[in-house]
């Protein structure tokens, strides 16, 4: 069987791609943010660029799509909401502090009205999108600079500097840390994602490893499974960072990883097996996103400056159909 091709979308970002997410209310539409300061929307069926909007935040580091609107996080610390039909934006809130430490590096959505942000100022904020006050509804101090974040129901996980993982629960209008622990990886985490059932997390590090950790400490049943880690995104003696982890929406324990080696690999996290390695891309994989049914994977091929300033291929967003054999969990 021949493998499906990855096809690039037109009019991609012109600088490093920071995030990808399909829009829940319009499953064919893909949102993206980049260091060129613009939020974009592509139609992955009509193969067209639907929107490119400067968010006036400087480089954009993060993105979340609560429902039909986009919310972006900027290097300047601002969090802005973009109304797609009118192409108008408004400030939701702002991270404050020293200019070099205010960046909003992470965004996620708890529901259609509640957004979570975390940043380089070692703080996590919750925002009500219905409010125009610019004041967060809850604030949590983090143990370090935020590098990765995800949400599952009313639980938040943030991977920070110092190899820490903070788990935060949001209840009754207040967020509080319920577990803070050291990552099982020896090097700094770059990304983290919950298993769809909330039983654990997968996190990738700068040292070509992924750890799968379960949440028995929070009373979550892991089916007797214990944490483990494995090497990945390595070529001979060269070790590449793992930039992103994305879970398949239908197969609970299948996830994809993207690395600075230019490869995307799918894994069965329950049975500890590699499922498939997609054909290599020209440069680093900066972001990944499955569509609503897992039949497509959006892939950001975008140099992440792991080797410093140098000539590199142009930034591109690819859409790759995913075969059952590439995501179906394997039997023991």
C-alpha atoms as one frame of an Amber mdcrd trajectory, in Angstrom:
protein
   0.000   0.000   0.000   1.370   3.412  -0.956   1.485   6.030   1.770  -0.583
   9.214   1.400   1.315  12.397   0.622   1.561  15.381   2.947   0.296  18.421
   1.050   1.309  21.969   1.937  -1.258  24.707   2.496  -1.023  27.947   0.495
   0.223  31.242   1.956   1.973  29.831   5.044   3.435  31.965   7.855   6.622
  33.824   7.031   8.400  33.178  10.337   8.554  30.384  12.899   5.220  28.590
  13.392   4.320  28.369  17.083   0.941  26.586  17.250  -1.731  24.767  15.235
  -5.329  23.928  16.166  -8.406  22.869  14.233 -11.473  25.011  14.930 -14.117
  22.921  16.783 -17.135  24.690  15.265 -15.738  24.388  11.701 -13.771  21.114
  11.543 -12.197  21.818   8.138 -10.649  25.084   9.327  -7.152  25.133  10.808
  -5.838  28.030  12.895  -2.163  28.841  13.290   0.099  31.400  14.950   3.681
  32.345  14.221   6.569  34.625  15.036   5.539  36.892  12.157   2.816  38.223
  14.498  -0.190  37.029  12.490  -2.957  34.569  13.215  -4.070  32.576  10.191
  -6.991  30.362   9.230  -6.772  27.829   6.395  -9.507  25.715   4.843  -8.033
  22.202   4.714 -10.732  20.956   2.325 -10.969  23.921  -0.041  -7.169  24.320
   0.233  -7.314  28.062   0.670  -6.164  30.788   3.031  -9.247  32.240   4.721
  -7.681  34.791   7.041  -4.355  36.370   7.930  -4.577  38.943  10.702  -1.851
  40.830  12.544  -2.606  40.646  16.267  -0.434  43.651  17.195   1.286  41.609
  19.901   4.670  41.150  18.294   5.598  37.486  17.746   2.793  35.068  18.664
   3.864  32.185  20.891   0.564  30.462  21.694  -2.951  29.760  20.477  -6.216
  28.292  21.685  -9.604  27.998  19.988 -12.345  27.826  22.645 -15.154  27.648
  20.082 -15.359  29.814  16.968 -12.946  32.586  17.983  -9.170  32.450  18.192
  -7.237  33.498  21.294  -3.541  34.273  20.882  -0.649  34.859  23.274   2.119
  37.290  22.396   5.742  37.844  23.241   4.595  41.178  24.698   2.434  39.315
  27.244  -0.899  40.238  25.677  -3.751  37.771  25.229  -6.057  38.741  22.388
  -9.299  37.363  21.045  -9.929  37.370  17.294 -13.441  37.310  15.868 -13.030
  35.469  12.561 -16.087  36.781  10.629 -15.233  40.446  11.303 -11.421  40.108
  11.563 -11.517  42.274  14.674  -9.472  41.658  17.809  -9.756  42.720  21.428
  -7.449  42.395  24.433  -8.564  39.737  26.942  -5.768  40.340  29.428  -2.062
  40.749  29.836   0.905  39.177  31.603   2.863  41.867  33.416   6.379  42.249
  34.801   9.844  42.731  33.345   9.619  43.061  29.544  11.854  40.031  29.022
   9.644  37.835  31.223   6.066  38.686  30.260   5.660  36.424  27.200   2.442
  34.387  27.107   4.048  31.108  26.091   1.076  28.771  26.653  -2.694  28.915
  26.101  -5.488  26.354  26.554  -9.288  26.414  26.860 -11.237  24.935  29.759
 -14.528  25.656  27.968 -15.918  28.089  25.409 -15.766  30.963  27.895 -12.688
  30.175  30.012  -9.099  30.389  28.802  -5.918  29.511  30.696  -2.621  31.270
  30.047   0.864  30.630  31.411   4.074  32.426  30.685   7.660  33.325  31.318
   6.696  35.292  34.445   6.079  31.977  36.278   2.362  32.602  36.593  -0.792
  30.910  35.352  -3.981  32.925  34.819  -7.603  32.034  34.094  -9.660  34.471
  32.016 -13.395  34.819  31.418 -13.840  35.715  27.749 -17.208  37.306  28.538
 -15.532  39.925  30.723 -13.958  43.115  29.402 -12.251  43.985  32.695  -8.835
  42.644  31.700  -8.580  41.065  35.159  -8.009  37.312  35.563 -10.590  35.311
  37.486  -7.844  33.297  39.185  -4.045  33.391  39.433  -1.621  30.588  40.316
   2.096  30.933  41.020   4.193  28.410  39.081   7.577  26.977  40.135   9.231
  28.356  36.983   8.872  29.630  33.430   6.063  27.856  31.518   7.163  25.834
  28.483   4.161  23.571  27.856   0.550  23.280  29.012  -2.600  21.232  28.466
  -6.063  20.894  30.007  -8.449  18.006  30.578 -11.878  18.808  31.984 -11.100
  21.177  34.893  -7.509  20.025  35.383  -4.480  21.885  34.028  -0.905  20.653
  33.675   2.013  23.039  33.155   5.580  21.956  32.383   7.997  24.570  33.705
  11.684  25.312  33.971  13.478  23.374  36.657  11.911  20.163  35.253   8.710
  20.707  37.245   5.182  19.566  36.471   2.359  21.497  38.135  -1.169  20.081
  38.177  -3.857  22.669  38.856  -7.560  22.063  39.509 -10.171  24.722  38.802
 -13.231  24.464  41.040 -15.771  26.973  42.261 -14.163  29.860  40.429 -10.716
  29.264  41.959  -7.613  27.504  40.641  -5.112  25.850  42.950  -2.116  23.543
  42.628  -3.037  20.012  43.678   0.267  18.366  42.749   3.721  19.726  41.967
   6.465  17.254  41.209   9.724  16.819  39.350   9.559  15.384  35.851  10.925
  11.869  35.425  13.048  13.163  32.514  16.617  14.275  33.233  16.472  17.260
  30.888  14.119  20.184  30.403  10.580  19.445  29.197   9.438  21.220  26.045
   5.835  19.996  25.685   3.166  18.149  27.665  -0.235  16.689  26.829  -2.924
  14.820  28.772  -4.150  11.408  27.735  -7.721  11.984  26.489  -9.121  10.100
  29.501  -7.051  12.200  31.911  -5.254   9.184  33.397  -1.794  10.511  32.662
   0.408  12.785  30.581   3.013  12.455  27.873   5.851  14.968  27.893   8.756
  15.510  25.539  12.180  16.866  26.413  15.025  18.702  24.712  17.051  15.475
  24.928  15.130  13.250  22.517  12.975  11.453  25.066   9.306  11.122  25.885
   8.001  10.229  29.332   4.566   8.786  30.049   3.500   9.504  33.614   0.293
   8.474  35.366  -1.632  10.310  38.058  -2.130   7.815  40.878  -1.002  10.585
  43.256  -4.255  12.372  42.389  -6.405   9.282  42.818  -6.672   8.580  39.081
  -6.843   4.892  38.140  -4.032   3.964  35.745  -5.046   0.342  35.279  -1.913
  -0.773  37.095   0.378   0.981  34.616   3.584   2.615  35.833   5.479   5.558
  34.404   8.093   4.955  31.729  10.252   6.861  29.262  11.764   6.101  25.882
  14.298   7.516  23.441  13.121   9.033  20.156  13.992  11.594  17.472  17.625
  10.539  17.288  19.843  10.015  14.258  22.949   7.965  14.990  24.681   9.896
  17.789  22.732  13.114  17.251  19.952  13.775  19.756  17.115  16.137  18.767
  14.550  17.940  20.948  10.945  16.736  20.998   8.902  19.851  20.222   5.321
  18.622  20.337   2.994  15.826  21.432  -0.532  15.431  20.023  -3.033  12.738
  21.027  -5.343  11.042  18.557  -8.994  11.964  19.330 -10.405   8.456  18.796
  -7.631   6.107  19.940  -7.203   7.061  23.567  -3.530   6.144  23.942  -2.204
   6.882  20.457  -0.104  10.017  20.199   2.189  11.655  17.656   5.479  13.368
  18.400   7.362  15.890  16.283  11.042  16.585  16.625  13.880  18.754  15.407
  15.017  15.833  13.249  12.125  16.646  10.890  10.175  13.482  11.630   6.688
  12.721  12.946   6.252   9.425  14.777   3.057   7.806  16.084   3.093   5.722
  19.244   0.835   3.364  21.181   1.314   4.774  24.663  -0.522   1.946  26.412
   1.465  -0.929  24.923   4.732   1.039  24.635   5.045   0.478  20.868   6.032
   2.595  17.888   3.272   2.567  15.261   4.695   4.507  12.313   7.300   7.038
  11.218   6.085   9.443   8.553   8.407  10.410   5.692  10.884  13.038   6.836
  10.212  16.749   6.371  12.813  19.335   5.358  13.231  20.931   8.779  12.067
  20.787  12.411   8.503  19.849  13.326   7.337  22.774  15.452   3.663  21.885
  16.047   1.104  19.120  15.402  -2.703  18.912  15.503  -5.133  16.095  14.696
  -8.495  17.019  13.212 -11.755  16.095  14.982 -11.833  12.441  13.912  -8.102
  11.801  13.622  -8.218  11.234   9.871  -5.855  14.156   9.214  -2.766  15.490
  10.928  -1.669  19.110  10.547   2.120  19.415  10.643   4.155  22.603  11.022
   7.516  22.186   9.300   9.337  25.171  10.723  12.917  25.639  11.878  13.033
  26.146  15.662  16.547  27.602  15.818  18.000  24.678  17.746  21.225  25.279
  15.768  21.065  29.075  15.982  20.673  31.526  13.110  21.312  29.882   9.720
  19.726  29.414   6.325  16.754  27.081   6.520  13.803  25.882   4.410  10.718
  28.088   4.362   8.038  27.574   6.991   5.176  25.378   5.805   1.996  23.772
   7.131   1.238  20.323   5.767  -1.930  18.261   5.945  -1.304  14.524   6.003
  -4.112  11.905   5.807  -3.556   9.306   8.550  -4.027   5.588   7.837  -5.594
   3.222  10.380  -2.325   1.295  10.425  -0.527   4.464  11.544  -2.749   5.124
  14.549  -4.529   1.872  15.503  -3.202   0.588  18.851  -1.407  -2.729  18.710
  -2.390  -5.793  20.720   0.002  -6.976  23.360
